[in-house]
Amino acid sequence: MSLAFLSICDELEAAVAARNADKCAETTARVTALFLASAGSFSDDQIQLFGDVFERLINTIELRAIADVGARVALAEMSAQLAPVRQAPASVMRRLARYDDISIAAPVLSESARLTADDLIELAKTKGEKHLLAISGRWWLQEIVTDALLARCFPSVSRRLVDNPGARVSATGFAIVIAQAASDPELAIATGIRADLPSELRSTLLREATDTVRTRLLSRAPPFLFEEIRAAVAAASAGAEREMSRARDFPSAKLVIARLKKEGRLNERALLDFAQARKYEETVTALAELSKASVEVVRPLMQSLRSEGILVPCRVAGLRWETVGAVLNSRFSSGVMAPEELSKLKREFDGLTLESAHRLLKLWTVKSTSSGSTLN
């Protein structure tokens, strides 16, 4: 060992003998800097020697760590500096990872390669949500570890694991996530676009999902998964008898709209009221009338898994965005579209010219009339 290390060891002995935590904190910084400077060239015996020194420093600092913020900061700094180092003493890393103070434990839990799968499983079973969140962000996690994390059923942990491409998840783990996703739309969407989600579990997820979630999931599907997810959405929608596709009483809705038109009360306000009340037939029929299109043209646009088409008759009808947003949300029996998705559609709506909208609507009307069927 270098003379510098021997000198620091002498300082350590004096600090420990005097139970001087402040001096130990200063010595900790110096020992850590010395270790980091040459960690890659140390032998196992030298690393073990450093580990013994770190352990003695921690023991002394701990005497004041509960009541002294400065002592906890010293330990947190040690943790942050040693966590990325592959040669860091394993015993020291395990000790730091077990601290209840998350500022000390988090760097090691998130990054240290010295923690084994067994270490992580033990921590996942015994520590709290913040510790599990830190583990969930590691760049690589085996299925046995994610199983242990998911078994604790913290929604925040499930979301972080699903968003972590380096976290491998077993079928058992995904089953836990899917159960939670029934009441968590964001988790459902993030789970649905995971490439490693088994097909049968994707189908289960989509069967339980709302129409809003299905539509958003499809819009976020990566290209290599788009066809699989679209087929799963179609199957789930058919199996659940989608609200937007069930038998509808359009003849009655047409009578209502005709009466409003005759009385001079068919306007944007009436359409907004229908849409906000989720009166699907009246919304479709009123929008068709205001855009001078037919129900046979507007209804397929409302039923489509994609949202852009319905913007066309809305533009032709001269609607304000508040009404357009209500029309978009009225397509679903429950729930609303995500704010970010509505923002994206608003940008598309703002960029859609009246001339282009008229041209598209006229084209769709001609196709509908010539085919004698509704648009797909």
FIZA-166626 format. One record per residue (C-alpha): x, y, z; chain; residue in three letters. Coordinates in Angstrom, 2 decimals, decimal comma, always signed. Layout:
BEGIN
<X X | Y Y | Z Z | c A | r Ala>;
...
END
This chain:
BEGIN
<X +0,00 | Y +0,00 | Z +0,00 | c A | r Met>;
<X +1,09 | Y +3,61 | Z -0,59 | c A | r Ser>;
<X +2,41 | Y +5,92 | Z +2,10 | c A | r Leu>;
<X -0,72 | Y +8,02 | Z +1,63 | c A | r Ala>;
<X -2,89 | Y +5,06 | Z +2,56 | c A | r Phe>;
<X -0,77 | Y +4,26 | Z +5,60 | c A | r Leu>;
<X -0,99 | Y +7,88 | Z +6,70 | c A | r Ser>;
<X -4,75 | Y +7,83 | Z +6,36 | c A | r Ile>;
<X -4,90 | Y +4,61 | Z +8,37 | c A | r Cys>;
<X -3,04 | Y +6,36 | Z +11,18 | c A | r Asp>;
<X -5,60 | Y +9,18 | Z +11,03 | c A | r Glu>;
<X -8,39 | Y +6,63 | Z +11,13 | c A | r Leu>;
<X -7,00 | Y +4,94 | Z +14,21 | c A | r Glu>;
<X -6,87 | Y +8,30 | Z +15,99 | c A | r Ala>;
<X -10,41 | Y +9,24 | Z +14,90 | c A | r Ala>;
<X -11,83 | Y +5,88 | Z +15,92 | c A | r Val>;
<X -10,07 | Y +5,96 | Z +19,28 | c A | r Ala>;
<X -11,50 | Y +9,42 | Z +19,95 | c A | r Ala>;
<X -14,93 | Y +8,43 | Z +18,55 | c A | r Arg>;
<X -14,71 | Y +11,58 | Z +16,45 | c A | r Asn>;
<X -17,39 | Y +11,27 | Z +13,74 | c A | r Ala>;
<X -16,46 | Y +14,56 | Z +12,11 | c A | r Asp>;
<X -12,88 | Y +13,45 | Z +11,69 | c A | r Lys>;
<X -14,08 | Y +10,08 | Z +10,39 | c A | r Cys>;
<X -16,23 | Y +11,85 | Z +7,79 | c A | r Ala>;
<X -13,17 | Y +13,77 | Z +6,58 | c A | r Glu>;
<X -11,13 | Y +10,59 | Z +6,52 | c A | r Thr>;
<X -13,91 | Y +8,82 | Z +4,62 | c A | r Thr>;
<X -13,67 | Y +11,35 | Z +1,82 | c A | r Ala>;
<X -9,90 | Y +10,87 | Z +1,61 | c A | r Arg>;
<X -10,08 | Y +7,06 | Z +1,68 | c A | r Val>;
<X -12,81 | Y +7,06 | Z -0,98 | c A | r Thr>;
<X -10,78 | Y +9,36 | Z -3,25 | c A | r Ala>;
<X -7,68 | Y +7,20 | Z -2,82 | c A | r Leu>;
<X -9,66 | Y +4,03 | Z -3,60 | c A | r Phe>;
<X -11,34 | Y +5,52 | Z -6,67 | c A | r Leu>;
<X -8,01 | Y +6,73 | Z -8,05 | c A | r Ala>;
<X -6,65 | Y +3,18 | Z -8,45 | c A | r Ser>;
<X -9,56 | Y +0,80 | Z -7,94 | c A | r Ala>;
<X -8,97 | Y -0,95 | Z -11,25 | c A | r Gly>;
<X -5,44 | Y -1,99 | Z -10,32 | c A | r Ser>;
<X -6,03 | Y -3,30 | Z -6,79 | c A | r Phe>;
<X -5,75 | Y -6,99 | Z -5,96 | c A | r Ser>;
<X -8,52 | Y -8,80 | Z -4,10 | c A | r Asp>;
<X -6,51 | Y -8,57 | Z -0,88 | c A | r Asp>;
<X -6,07 | Y -4,82 | Z -1,30 | c A | r Gln>;
<X -9,79 | Y -4,39 | Z -1,99 | c A | r Ile>;
<X -10,55 | Y -6,38 | Z +1,15 | c A | r Gln>;
<X -8,20 | Y -4,13 | Z +3,12 | c A | r Leu>;
<X -10,03 | Y -1,05 | Z +1,86 | c A | r Phe>;
<X -13,28 | Y -2,77 | Z +2,76 | c A | r Gly>;
<X -12,11 | Y -3,21 | Z +6,34 | c A | r Asp>;
<X -11,20 | Y +0,47 | Z +6,50 | c A | r Val>;
<X -14,58 | Y +1,53 | Z +5,11 | c A | r Phe>;
<X -16,36 | Y -0,71 | Z +7,61 | c A | r Glu>;
<X -14,51 | Y +0,91 | Z +10,53 | c A | r Arg>;
<X -15,31 | Y +4,36 | Z +9,20 | c A | r Leu>;
<X -18,99 | Y +3,48 | Z +8,85 | c A | r Ile>;
<X -19,09 | Y +2,08 | Z +12,37 | c A | r Asn>;
<X -17,79 | Y +5,35 | Z +13,79 | c A | r Thr>;
<X -19,96 | Y +7,61 | Z +11,64 | c A | r Ile>;
<X -23,04 | Y +5,60 | Z +12,59 | c A | r Glu>;
<X -22,65 | Y +6,73 | Z +16,18 | c A | r Leu>;
<X -24,00 | Y +10,11 | Z +15,08 | c A | r Arg>;
<X -25,82 | Y +9,24 | Z +11,86 | c A | r Ala>;
<X -29,27 | Y +9,04 | Z +13,45 | c A | r Ile>;
<X -29,22 | Y +12,58 | Z +14,86 | c A | r Ala>;
<X -26,53 | Y +14,24 | Z +12,75 | c A | r Asp>;
<X -27,40 | Y +15,28 | Z +9,20 | c A | r Val>;
<X -23,72 | Y +15,77 | Z +8,38 | c A | r Gly>;
<X -22,95 | Y +12,15 | Z +9,28 | c A | r Ala>;
<X -25,75 | Y +10,87 | Z +7,01 | c A | r Arg>;
<X -24,49 | Y +13,09 | Z +4,20 | c A | r Val>;
<X -21,03 | Y +11,56 | Z +4,57 | c A | r Ala>;
<X -22,47 | Y +8,07 | Z +4,20 | c A | r Leu>;
<X -24,63 | Y +9,13 | Z +1,24 | c A | r Ala>;
<X -21,61 | Y +10,60 | Z -0,50 | c A | r Glu>;
<X -19,64 | Y +7,40 | Z +0,08 | c A | r Met>;
<X -22,52 | Y +5,39 | Z -1,35 | c A | r Ser>;
<X -22,84 | Y +7,58 | Z -4,45 | c A | r Ala>;
<X -19,11 | Y +7,46 | Z -5,16 | c A | r Gln>;
<X -18,63 | Y +3,74 | Z -4,64 | c A | r Leu>;
<X -21,84 | Y +2,49 | Z -6,26 | c A | r Ala>;
<X -20,59 | Y +2,69 | Z -9,90 | c A | r Pro>;
<X -17,24 | Y +1,03 | Z -9,10 | c A | r Val>;
<X -17,19 | Y -2,66 | Z -10,00 | c A | r Arg>;
<X -14,26 | Y -3,27 | Z -7,62 | c A | r Gln>;
<X -15,99 | Y -1,70 | Z -4,60 | c A | r Ala>;
<X -15,79 | Y -3,96 | Z -1,51 | c A | r Pro>;
<X -18,87 | Y -6,22 | Z -1,65 | c A | r Ala>;
<X -19,39 | Y -6,23 | Z +2,11 | c A | r Ser>;
<X -19,47 | Y -2,43 | Z +2,19 | c A | r Val>;
<X -21,94 | Y -2,29 | Z -0,69 | c A | r Met>;
<X -24,28 | Y -4,77 | Z +0,99 | c A | r Arg>;
<X -24,11 | Y -2,79 | Z +4,20 | c A | r Arg>;
<X -24,90 | Y +0,53 | Z +2,51 | c A | r Leu>;
<X -27,74 | Y -1,05 | Z +0,53 | c A | r Ala>;
<X -29,46 | Y -2,14 | Z +3,75 | c A | r Arg>;
<X -29,68 | Y +1,34 | Z +5,26 | c A | r Tyr>;
<X -33,24 | Y +2,48 | Z +5,92 | c A | r Asp>;
<X -32,19 | Y +5,99 | Z +4,90 | c A | r Asp>;
<X -32,90 | Y +5,91 | Z +1,17 | c A | r Ile>;
<X -30,40 | Y +8,69 | Z +0,42 | c A | r Ser>;
<X -27,67 | Y +6,30 | Z +1,55 | c A | r Ile>;
<X -29,09 | Y +3,09 | Z +0,10 | c A | r Ala>;
<X -30,44 | Y +4,31 | Z -3,27 | c A | r Ala>;
<X -27,16 | Y +4,72 | Z -5,21 | c A | r Pro>;
<X -26,06 | Y +1,18 | Z -4,35 | c A | r Val>;
<X -29,50 | Y -0,31 | Z -4,94 | c A | r Leu>;
<X -29,76 | Y +1,39 | Z -8,33 | c A | r Ser>;
<X -26,28 | Y +0,78 | Z -9,65 | c A | r Glu>;
<X -23,84 | Y -1,40 | Z -7,73 | c A | r Ser>;
<X -22,74 | Y -4,52 | Z -9,58 | c A | r Ala>;
<X -21,56 | Y -5,93 | Z -6,27 | c A | r Arg>;
<X -25,10 | Y -6,80 | Z -5,21 | c A | r Leu>;
<X -26,01 | Y -10,33 | Z -6,26 | c A | r Thr>;
<X -29,46 | Y -11,57 | Z -7,27 | c A | r Ala>;
<X -29,78 | Y -13,11 | Z -3,79 | c A | r Asp>;
<X -28,96 | Y -9,74 | Z -2,21 | c A | r Asp>;
<X -31,59 | Y -8,00 | Z -4,33 | c A | r Leu>;
<X -34,24 | Y -10,64 | Z -3,58 | c A | r Ile>;
<X -33,62 | Y -10,33 | Z +0,16 | c A | r Glu>;
<X -33,91 | Y -6,54 | Z -0,05 | c A | r Leu>;
<X -37,04 | Y -6,79 | Z -2,19 | c A | r Ala>;
<X -38,67 | Y -8,94 | Z +0,49 | c A | r Lys>;
<X -37,66 | Y -6,85 | Z +3,50 | c A | r Thr>;
<X -37,36 | Y -3,19 | Z +2,52 | c A | r Lys>;
<X -39,93 | Y -0,50 | Z +1,78 | c A | r Gly>;
<X -41,35 | Y +0,99 | Z -1,39 | c A | r Glu>;
<X -38,57 | Y +3,55 | Z -1,94 | c A | r Lys>;
<X -35,91 | Y +0,84 | Z -1,76 | c A | r His>;
<X -37,86 | Y -1,34 | Z -4,19 | c A | r Leu>;
<X -38,22 | Y +1,61 | Z -6,57 | c A | r Leu>;
<X -34,44 | Y +2,10 | Z -6,54 | c A | r Ala>;
<X -33,85 | Y -1,57 | Z -7,35 | c A | r Ile>;
<X -36,46 | Y -1,42 | Z -10,13 | c A | r Ser>;
<X -34,42 | Y +1,17 | Z -11,98 | c A | r Gly>;
<X -31,31 | Y -1,01 | Z -12,34 | c A | r Arg>;
<X -30,10 | Y -1,38 | Z -15,92 | c A | r Trp>;
<X -30,51 | Y -5,17 | Z -15,78 | c A | r Trp>;
<X -32,78 | Y -7,33 | Z -13,63 | c A | r Leu>;
<X -33,35 | Y -11,08 | Z -13,76 | c A | r Gln>;
<X -36,84 | Y -12,55 | Z -13,65 | c A | r Glu>;
<X -36,29 | Y -14,01 | Z -10,18 | c A | r Ile>;
<X -35,59 | Y -10,49 | Z -8,91 | c A | r Val>;
<X -38,54 | Y -8,83 | Z -10,66 | c A | r Thr>;
<X -40,80 | Y -11,62 | Z -9,36 | c A | r Asp>;
<X -39,75 | Y -10,72 | Z -5,82 | c A | r Ala>;
<X -40,29 | Y -7,01 | Z -6,47 | c A | r Leu>;
<X -43,71 | Y -7,47 | Z -8,07 | c A | r Leu>;
<X -44,86 | Y -9,81 | Z -5,30 | c A | r Ala>;
<X -44,95 | Y -6,79 | Z -2,96 | c A | r Arg>;
<X -47,67 | Y -5,27 | Z -5,20 | c A | r Cys>;
<X -46,54 | Y -1,64 | Z -5,09 | c A | r Phe>;
<X -48,10 | Y +0,06 | Z -8,17 | c A | r Pro>;
<X -45,19 | Y +2,50 | Z -8,42 | c A | r Ser>;
<X -42,73 | Y -0,41 | Z -8,54 | c A | r Val>;
<X -44,76 | Y -2,18 | Z -11,22 | c A | r Ser>;
<X -44,81 | Y +0,95 | Z -13,36 | c A | r Arg>;
<X -41,05 | Y +1,44 | Z -13,07 | c A | r Arg>;
<X -40,32 | Y -2,18 | Z -13,93 | c A | r Leu>;
<X -42,62 | Y -2,15 | Z -16,94 | c A | r Val>;
<X -40,95 | Y +1,05 | Z -18,17 | c A | r Asp>;
<X -37,47 | Y -0,44 | Z -17,66 | c A | r Asn>;
<X -36,36 | Y -2,26 | Z -20,85 | c A | r Pro>;
<X -33,61 | Y -4,01 | Z -18,91 | c A | r Gly>;
<X -36,01 | Y -5,62 | Z -16,44 | c A | r Ala>;
<X -36,93 | Y -9,15 | Z -17,49 | c A | r Arg>;
<X -40,43 | Y -10,13 | Z -16,34 | c A | r Val>;
<X -41,78 | Y -13,66 | Z -16,06 | c A | r Ser>;
<X -45,31 | Y -14,74 | Z -16,98 | c A | r Ala>;
<X -46,08 | Y -14,83 | Z -13,25 | c A | r Thr>;
<X -44,81 | Y -11,28 | Z -12,87 | c A | r Gly>;
<X -46,82 | Y -10,05 | Z -15,84 | c A | r Phe>;
<X -49,96 | Y -11,65 | Z -14,36 | c A | r Ala>;
<X -49,49 | Y -9,53 | Z -11,22 | c A | r Ile>;
<X -49,00 | Y -6,40 | Z -13,33 | c A | r Val>;
<X -52,09 | Y -7,10 | Z -15,44 | c A | r Ile>;
<X -54,21 | Y -7,44 | Z -12,31 | c A | r Ala>;
<X -53,02 | Y -4,00 | Z -11,20 | c A | r Gln>;
<X -53,49 | Y -2,56 | Z -14,70 | c A | r Ala>;
<X -57,24 | Y -3,10 | Z -14,50 | c A | r Ala>;
<X -57,44 | Y +0,11 | Z -12,44 | c A | r Ser>;
<X -54,35 | Y +1,86 | Z -13,84 | c A | r Asp>;
<X -54,67 | Y +2,91 | Z -17,52 | c A | r Pro>;
<X -51,07 | Y +4,13 | Z -17,80 | c A | r Glu>;
<X -49,76 | Y +0,81 | Z -16,49 | c A | r Leu>;
<X -52,05 | Y -1,07 | Z -18,88 | c A | r Ala>;
<X -50,70 | Y +0,82 | Z -21,89 | c A | r Ile>;
<X -47,04 | Y +0,50 | Z -20,84 | c A | r Ala>;
<X -47,53 | Y -3,22 | Z -20,25 | c A | r Thr>;
<X -49,41 | Y -3,79 | Z -23,50 | c A | r Gly>;
<X -46,52 | Y -2,50 | Z -25,64 | c A | r Ile>;
<X -43,86 | Y -4,64 | Z -23,92 | c A | r Arg>;
<X -42,31 | Y -6,85 | Z -26,58 | c A | r Ala>;
<X -41,83 | Y -9,71 | Z -24,09 | c A | r Asp>;
<X -45,45 | Y -9,78 | Z -22,91 | c A | r Leu>;
<X -46,81 | Y -13,25 | Z -23,82 | c A | r Pro>;
<X -49,56 | Y -13,07 | Z -26,45 | c A | r Ser>;
<X -52,14 | Y -14,78 | Z -24,26 | c A | r Glu>;
<X -51,52 | Y -12,27 | Z -21,47 | c A | r Leu>;
<X -51,76 | Y -9,39 | Z -23,94 | c A | r Arg>;
<X -55,19 | Y -10,71 | Z -24,92 | c A | r Ser>;
<X -56,18 | Y -10,92 | Z -21,25 | c A | r Thr>;
<X -55,04 | Y -7,33 | Z -20,70 | c A | r Leu>;
<X -57,01 | Y -6,05 | Z -23,67 | c A | r Leu>;
<X -60,17 | Y -7,94 | Z -22,77 | c A | r Arg>;
<X -60,26 | Y -6,12 | Z -19,42 | c A | r Glu>;
<X -59,22 | Y -2,74 | Z -20,84 | c A | r Ala>;
<X -61,53 | Y +0,17 | Z -21,61 | c A | r Thr>;
<X -61,99 | Y +1,36 | Z -25,18 | c A | r Asp>;
<X -59,89 | Y +4,40 | Z -24,32 | c A | r Thr>;
<X -56,96 | Y +2,23 | Z -23,24 | c A | r Val>;
<X -57,26 | Y +0,01 | Z -26,33 | c A | r Arg>;
<X -57,19 | Y +3,00 | Z -28,64 | c A | r Thr>;
<X -54,25 | Y +4,63 | Z -26,88 | c A | r Arg>;
<X -52,35 | Y +1,35 | Z -26,76 | c A | r Leu>;
<X -52,73 | Y +0,89 | Z -30,49 | c A | r Leu>;
<X -51,61 | Y +4,46 | Z -31,18 | c A | r Ser>;
<X -48,42 | Y +3,83 | Z -29,14 | c A | r Arg>;
<X -47,64 | Y +0,38 | Z -30,48 | c A | r Ala>;
<X -44,11 | Y +0,09 | Z -31,93 | c A | r Pro>;
<X -44,02 | Y -0,86 | Z -35,63 | c A | r Pro>;
<X -42,86 | Y -4,44 | Z -35,00 | c A | r Phe>;
<X -45,80 | Y -5,03 | Z -32,64 | c A | r Leu>;
<X -48,49 | Y -3,03 | Z -34,42 | c A | r Phe>;
<X -50,13 | Y -5,89 | Z -36,32 | c A | r Glu>;
<X -50,12 | Y -8,22 | Z -33,30 | c A | r Glu>;
<X -51,63 | Y -5,55 | Z -31,05 | c A | r Ile>;
<X -54,17 | Y -4,50 | Z -33,66 | c A | r Arg>;
<X -55,33 | Y -8,11 | Z -34,01 | c A | r Ala>;
<X -55,51 | Y -8,49 | Z -30,22 | c A | r Ala>;
<X -57,47 | Y -5,23 | Z -29,90 | c A | r Val>;
<X -59,90 | Y -6,34 | Z -32,60 | c A | r Ala>;
<X -60,41 | Y -9,73 | Z -30,94 | c A | r Ala>;
<X -60,84 | Y -8,20 | Z -27,49 | c A | r Ala>;
<X -63,23 | Y -5,59 | Z -28,81 | c A | r Ser>;
<X -65,37 | Y -8,20 | Z -30,54 | c A | r Ala>;
<X -65,34 | Y -10,48 | Z -27,51 | c A | r Gly>;
<X -66,38 | Y -7,67 | Z -25,18 | c A | r Ala>;
<X -69,03 | Y -6,35 | Z -27,59 | c A | r Glu>;
<X -67,61 | Y -2,85 | Z -27,80 | c A | r Arg>;
<X -69,97 | Y -0,18 | Z -26,64 | c A | r Glu>;
<X -69,39 | Y +1,86 | Z -29,76 | c A | r Met>;
<X -70,23 | Y -1,06 | Z -32,06 | c A | r Ser>;
<X -73,32 | Y -2,53 | Z -30,43 | c A | r Arg>;
<X -76,81 | Y -2,23 | Z -31,87 | c A | r Ala>;
<X -77,94 | Y +1,38 | Z -31,89 | c A | r Arg>;
<X -81,25 | Y +3,16 | Z -32,14 | c A | r Asp>;
<X -80,33 | Y +5,57 | Z -34,92 | c A | r Phe>;
<X -83,92 | Y +5,95 | Z -36,26 | c A | r Pro>;
<X -84,96 | Y +7,52 | Z -32,96 | c A | r Ser>;
<X -81,86 | Y +9,72 | Z -32,89 | c A | r Ala>;
<X -82,62 | Y +10,93 | Z -36,41 | c A | r Lys>;
<X -86,14 | Y +11,95 | Z -35,30 | c A | r Leu>;
<X -84,69 | Y +13,92 | Z -32,38 | c A | r Val>;
<X -82,18 | Y +15,72 | Z -34,59 | c A | r Ile>;
<X -84,80 | Y +16,43 | Z -37,26 | c A | r Ala>;
<X -87,05 | Y +18,02 | Z -34,65 | c A | r Arg>;
<X -84,21 | Y +20,19 | Z -33,32 | c A | r Leu>;
<X -83,37 | Y +21,29 | Z -36,86 | c A | r Lys>;
<X -86,99 | Y +22,17 | Z -37,58 | c A | r Lys>;
<X -87,17 | Y +24,23 | Z -34,39 | c A | r Glu>;
<X -83,88 | Y +26,01 | Z -35,20 | c A | r Gly>;
<X -82,14 | Y +24,53 | Z -32,16 | c A | r Arg>;
<X -79,67 | Y +22,23 | Z -33,92 | c A | r Leu>;
<X -76,36 | Y +23,96 | Z -33,38 | c A | r Asn>;
<X -72,92 | Y +23,41 | Z -31,84 | c A | r Glu>;
<X -74,29 | Y +23,83 | Z -28,31 | c A | r Arg>;
<X -76,74 | Y +20,99 | Z -28,87 | c A | r Ala>;
<X -73,97 | Y +18,75 | Z -30,23 | c A | r Leu>;
<X -71,74 | Y +19,58 | Z -27,24 | c A | r Leu>;
<X -74,56 | Y +18,65 | Z -24,85 | c A | r Asp>;
<X -75,10 | Y +15,32 | Z -26,60 | c A | r Phe>;
<X -71,38 | Y +14,52 | Z -26,59 | c A | r Ala>;
<X -70,86 | Y +15,44 | Z -22,93 | c A | r Gln>;
<X -73,87 | Y +13,30 | Z -21,97 | c A | r Ala>;
<X -72,37 | Y +10,44 | Z -24,04 | c A | r Arg>;
<X -75,52 | Y +10,15 | Z -26,12 | c A | r Lys>;
<X -73,77 | Y +8,31 | Z -28,91 | c A | r Tyr>;
<X -76,54 | Y +8,08 | Z -31,52 | c A | r Glu>;
<X -77,53 | Y +11,73 | Z -31,11 | c A | r Glu>;
<X -73,87 | Y +12,83 | Z -31,24 | c A | r Thr>;
<X -73,23 | Y +10,94 | Z -34,48 | c A | r Val>;
<X -76,47 | Y +12,11 | Z -36,09 | c A | r Thr>;
<X -76,04 | Y +15,75 | Z -35,04 | c A | r Ala>;
<X -72,43 | Y +15,83 | Z -36,30 | c A | r Leu>;
<X -73,53 | Y +14,30 | Z -39,59 | c A | r Ala>;
<X -76,23 | Y +16,94 | Z -39,99 | c A | r Glu>;
<X -73,98 | Y +19,87 | Z -39,05 | c A | r Leu>;
<X -71,24 | Y +18,71 | Z -41,44 | c A | r Ser>;
<X -73,81 | Y +18,01 | Z -44,20 | c A | r Lys>;
<X -72,71 | Y +14,38 | Z -44,32 | c A | r Ala>;
<X -74,62 | Y +11,17 | Z -43,65 | c A | r Ser>;
<X -74,69 | Y +8,96 | Z -40,59 | c A | r Val>;
<X -73,29 | Y +6,19 | Z -42,80 | c A | r Glu>;
<X -70,15 | Y +8,30 | Z -43,30 | c A | r Val>;
<X -69,73 | Y +9,68 | Z -39,78 | c A | r Val>;
<X -70,50 | Y +6,53 | Z -37,79 | c A | r Arg>;
<X -67,52 | Y +4,47 | Z -39,08 | c A | r Pro>;
<X -65,24 | Y +7,41 | Z -38,27 | c A | r Leu>;
<X -66,55 | Y +7,39 | Z -34,71 | c A | r Met>;
<X -66,06 | Y +3,62 | Z -34,45 | c A | r Gln>;
<X -62,53 | Y +3,61 | Z -35,85 | c A | r Ser>;
<X -59,67 | Y +2,64 | Z -33,55 | c A | r Leu>;
<X -57,83 | Y +5,67 | Z -34,91 | c A | r Arg>;
<X -58,99 | Y +9,15 | Z -33,98 | c A | r Ser>;
<X -57,88 | Y +11,35 | Z -36,85 | c A | r Glu>;
<X -60,79 | Y +10,67 | Z -39,21 | c A | r Gly>;
<X -63,48 | Y +12,19 | Z -37,02 | c A | r Ile>;
<X -61,61 | Y +15,51 | Z -37,11 | c A | r Leu>;
<X -62,70 | Y +15,94 | Z -40,74 | c A | r Val>;
<X -66,48 | Y +16,34 | Z -40,22 | c A | r Pro>;
<X -65,74 | Y +18,39 | Z -37,10 | c A | r Cys>;
<X -63,69 | Y +20,84 | Z -39,19 | c A | r Arg>;
<X -66,37 | Y +20,98 | Z -41,90 | c A | r Val>;
<X -68,98 | Y +21,74 | Z -39,22 | c A | r Ala>;
<X -66,85 | Y +24,62 | Z -37,95 | c A | r Gly>;
<X -66,65 | Y +23,30 | Z -34,39 | c A | r Leu>;
<X -64,59 | Y +24,76 | Z -31,57 | c A | r Arg>;
<X -61,98 | Y +22,50 | Z -29,97 | c A | r Trp>;
<X -64,02 | Y +22,11 | Z -26,77 | c A | r Glu>;
<X -66,76 | Y +20,47 | Z -28,81 | c A | r Thr>;
<X -64,32 | Y +18,39 | Z -30,84 | c A | r Val>;
<X -62,73 | Y +17,06 | Z -27,64 | c A | r Gly>;
<X -66,16 | Y +16,14 | Z -26,26 | c A | r Ala>;
<X -67,00 | Y +14,31 | Z -29,51 | c A | r Val>;
<X -63,73 | Y +12,38 | Z -29,32 | c A | r Leu>;
<X -64,42 | Y +11,31 | Z -25,73 | c A | r Asn>;
<X -68,05 | Y +10,41 | Z -26,46 | c A | r Ser>;
<X -66,88 | Y +7,48 | Z -28,58 | c A | r Arg>;
<X -66,23 | Y +5,50 | Z -25,40 | c A | r Phe>;
<X -68,70 | Y +4,18 | Z -22,87 | c A | r Ser>;
<X -66,40 | Y +5,31 | Z -20,06 | c A | r Ser>;
<X -63,14 | Y +7,18 | Z -19,58 | c A | r Gly>;
<X -61,55 | Y +9,97 | Z -21,53 | c A | r Val>;
<X -58,58 | Y +10,27 | Z -23,84 | c A | r Met>;
<X -55,18 | Y +11,08 | Z -22,38 | c A | r Ala>;
<X -54,28 | Y +14,80 | Z -22,30 | c A | r Pro>;
<X -51,17 | Y +14,20 | Z -24,41 | c A | r Glu>;
<X -53,20 | Y +12,37 | Z -27,05 | c A | r Glu>;
<X -55,80 | Y +15,13 | Z -27,13 | c A | r Leu>;
<X -52,99 | Y +17,69 | Z -27,50 | c A | r Ser>;
<X -51,62 | Y +15,78 | Z -30,48 | c A | r Lys>;
<X -55,06 | Y +15,64 | Z -32,09 | c A | r Leu>;
<X -55,59 | Y +19,34 | Z -31,45 | c A | r Lys>;
<X -52,42 | Y +20,11 | Z -33,38 | c A | r Arg>;
<X -53,70 | Y +17,98 | Z -36,24 | c A | r Glu>;
<X -57,10 | Y +19,67 | Z -36,08 | c A | r Phe>;
<X -55,52 | Y +23,13 | Z -36,12 | c A | r Asp>;
<X -53,48 | Y +22,14 | Z -39,17 | c A | r Gly>;
<X -56,46 | Y +20,72 | Z -41,07 | c A | r Leu>;
<X -57,76 | Y +23,28 | Z -43,56 | c A | r Thr>;
<X -61,44 | Y +23,66 | Z -44,32 | c A | r Leu>;
<X -60,73 | Y +23,00 | Z -47,99 | c A | r Glu>;
<X -58,95 | Y +19,72 | Z -47,28 | c A | r Ser>;
<X -61,68 | Y +18,62 | Z -44,87 | c A | r Ala>;
<X -64,41 | Y +19,32 | Z -47,45 | c A | r His>;
<X -62,49 | Y +17,38 | Z -50,09 | c A | r Arg>;
<X -61,97 | Y +14,35 | Z -47,83 | c A | r Leu>;
<X -65,56 | Y +14,29 | Z -46,63 | c A | r Leu>;
<X -66,84 | Y +14,50 | Z -50,20 | c A | r Lys>;
<X -64,53 | Y +11,63 | Z -51,23 | c A | r Leu>;
<X -65,72 | Y +9,44 | Z -48,35 | c A | r Trp>;
<X -69,34 | Y +10,23 | Z -49,16 | c A | r Thr>;
<X -68,86 | Y +9,16 | Z -52,77 | c A | r Val>;
<X -67,14 | Y +5,93 | Z -51,69 | c A | r Lys>;
<X -69,87 | Y +5,17 | Z -49,19 | c A | r Ser>;
<X -72,59 | Y +5,76 | Z -51,76 | c A | r Thr>;
<X -70,91 | Y +3,79 | Z -54,53 | c A | r Ser>;
<X -70,08 | Y +0,81 | Z -52,29 | c A | r Ser>;
<X -73,43 | Y +0,80 | Z -50,58 | c A | r Gly>;
<X -71,70 | Y +0,13 | Z -47,25 | c A | r Ser>;
<X -70,14 | Y +2,00 | Z -44,42 | c A | r Thr>;
<X -66,48 | Y +2,99 | Z -44,39 | c A | r Leu>;
<X -63,92 | Y +0,84 | Z -42,61 | c A | r Asn>;
END
